[in-house]
Amino acid sequence: MISKLDELNKDQLKQIIVWTLNDLHNAASSSNYQKLDDKVKGWCAMVYEAVLYQIDKALRQTVNEEK
């Protein structure tokens, strides 16, 4: 998997992250995903929040390294 990611450029990687976050958010909160039960929706919401947390954590680390 890492070797595949290494072949993508920065913009492609960012787009994949945006698509993934959008899919997770939609699955967690949209009525268009009526076939998903609450357990799956909750899991999608948890993964969405976890990815956002990791992005924020990386940003904080970058800011601290620049100081």
N, C-alpha and C positions, 0 to 999 in steps of 0.2 A: 504494500500500500504506500509506504513512504517513497519508494522509487517512482511511483506514478505521480505523487504530489510534487516531487522534485522536478518533474518534466513540465509542470505548469508554471506560467508566469504569475507575477504578483496580482495583476488584474483578474486573471482567471480564478485564483485562489480566493480573492475577496468576493467575487461574484458567487462562488460556490457557498461561501459562508452566509452571504445575504440570502440566497435562495433557501438554504437550510433553516436559517432563523425564521424566514417568512413562513415556510412550511410548518415548522413547529408551532409558531404562534397561531397560525390559522387552524391547525388541528386542535390546539388547546382551547380556542375561544370561538371559533366560527360555527354557525349553525349549518354550514355547508357540509360539515363532517358529521352528520347525524348518525351514521352507522358506527361511529366510535363510541365506546362506552366511557363512563366517567373515569375509570381506572386508566385507560389509555390516554384520555385527554389530560389527566393529571400528570402522567409520566411525560407527555410532550411538553407541558408547562414547566416541569422540573428541569428537563434537558435544556429548554429554551433559556431559563434563568441561569443554569450552570454555564452555558456558553457565553452569555452576556457577562457573567461574573469573571470568567477567564479572560475575556477581552479587556474588561476594566482593570483586572489585576496586571495584565501585561502592560497596559498603558501607564499604570502607576509605577511599575518597575522601570519603564523607559524614562519617565519624568525624573525619577529618583536618580537614575544613572547619569542624566544630563546635568544634575546639580553638582 
